[in-house]
């Protein structure tokens, strides 16, 4: 069965000099605490690359959208992502004042929805055999 994941409130992004954007993530994957770090073209790409690597997936990002739910400089941001892998698509949402944490939450949410869809599809397929 595909792994289920929970993001811990620990996501670090940094960029320095000529170093590409880097992300470090701590999360629960099927009951095991895992940490990972990696690079990307931008900070969100780095974040998504690390999370995908930690759960052993390679989904295609089809859509990424950010909305401010509240006003002001400390606005609560909502991120929505749509991913696709192995013929299955899933949407995930995440909210947090830090847009990168909201992005990570949305991506993990989408991965969990994708895992559930695949699990249901396998179960339905097995029932018809």
Residue, then its C-alpha position, 0 to 999 in steps of 0.5 A: x500500500x502507498x505510504x501515508x504521511x503527516x508533515x511535522x511543523x518543521x520546514x526550513x528553506x534557505x538560499x545562500x550565494x550560489x547555492x540552489x534553493x534548499x529545503x529540509x523537512x521532518x515528517x511522519x511516513x507510515x508511523x516512522x519519523x523521517x527527515x530529508x533535505x534537497x535542492x530545487x529550482x525554487x524553494x517550493x520545488x525544493x520542498x516538493x522534491x524532498x517530500x516526494x523523495x521521502x515517500x518514494x513517489x514522483x508525481x507530476x505537479x499539474x497545478x499550484x495556486x496560492x490565496x490569502x484567506x485573511x488580510x494584513x501582513x500576517x495573512x493566512x495563506x491557502x495553497x492548493x495543488x493538483x498532482x498526477x501519477x500513474x493515471x490518478x490525479x489528486x488535489x490537496x490543500x494546506x493553510x498556514x501563515x508561512x506560505x512554504x509550510x502551507x505549500x508543504x501541507x497541501x502537497x502532503x494532503x494531495x499525496x495522501x489523497x493520491x494514495x487513497x485513490x490508488x488503494x481504492x482503485x486496487x481494491x475495486x479491481x481486485x473485487x472484479x477479478 
